[in-house]
């Protein structure tokens, strides 16, 4: 087990203090393997699953390369989705929270260009963005990479899966040849090797063990007939009763069909796939993360960047074609010291995929029986929280503390009744414990937030 500490690395006292204040002390395996090379200025290609600590690894690395006295873009992180870009931006800001005069900017699609243009004009050190929006800014010349020192491709395999290869190549063409390039991917496919070959110079290759130990994630497989797959899924949800579950399907159609079947039987469920508009996608992710929705049915590409810290179970409604994708899927559960549960349904036609998973993990899978189960309507798994929508956000200078104060002030709700608060540009969401939602709705409708009255209602999807 790795026990190296951050203090063993050649980091500035200020950065070490920031790392310590966050609560990080010991390096994760991916950090221990990559950071010495990153700090030495080498190109690195690293294979690591979600939750391995890779964001802190490249975040600490790129912060160490910055010249804070120069207000130009010195580091660029390219991510496949807006959600992942938001997470990376938050993590880098955490690492910089006691550092003065360092500007981090997120450039993603689905939001207006105007505020991004204004932020770029004021000078930025680090940009985190999605390929399409970065390309748009580069072509408008509002984004300049001529002073770039570090380029990071995060979850590069998903960017290729999503068809971003040509866009990424175009974005990188604006960067200087003399730079450090860091590439992180959950899989080591041939296209990833080609990308590395095209954009990296003698990279150090790092691969962290991608298998999951049963002591951390309990894996079980169930043999099912194709026609009984939905009822088997219902049985597993009823039997294990996980508070939060991601169900993986291989296609958008199956994703919609499965979510519809579960909803018709009274499950609290949302579908997440590539056809959703950004606004609807944001609402789905907010409700799942704040525990006002229990089941999320998703495709692999749509779920990329999803980071739920307390995900109790992952269910493979269909097994993926690639064993590495299976390992990546189930790695979303069993984090932060919690035990995870990974359940997989497999038809006779999918047994080759099971064998591939066994070979990849170098151990046989555990088969279990699934009992006969009739899918019929009855309210099940009413989630513990309900989401309220507030017609005010960042543009109205509404902060989480303002909403919390409006709910809890003057003999209001106990703070423990209020869950996650999410602020967007024009609106906000707050999760309330189910028994207190009517009181919360009344307080927000009849009271004021930051001295103003805002429209408030239960979220449209629950």
Secondary structure by P-SEA (a helix, b strand, c coil): ccccccccccccaaaaaaaaaaccccccccccccaaaaaabbbbbbbbccccaaaaaaaaaaaaacccccccccbbbbbccaaaaaaaaaaaaaaacccccbbbbbbbccccaaaaaaaaaacccbbbbcaaaaaaaaaacccccccccbbbbcaaaaaaaacaaaaaaaaaccccccbbbbbbbccccaaaaaaaaacccbbbbbbcccccccccbbbbbbbbcccaaaaaaaaaaaaccccbbbbbbccaaaaaaaaaaaaaaccccccccccccaaaaaaaaaaaaaccccbbbbccccccccccccccccccccccccaaaaaaaacccccccbbbbbbbbbcccaaaaaaaaaaaacbbbbbbbbcbbbbbbcccccccbbbbbbcccccccccaaaaaaaaccccccccccccbbbbccccbbbbccccaaaaaaaaaaacccccbbbbbcccccc
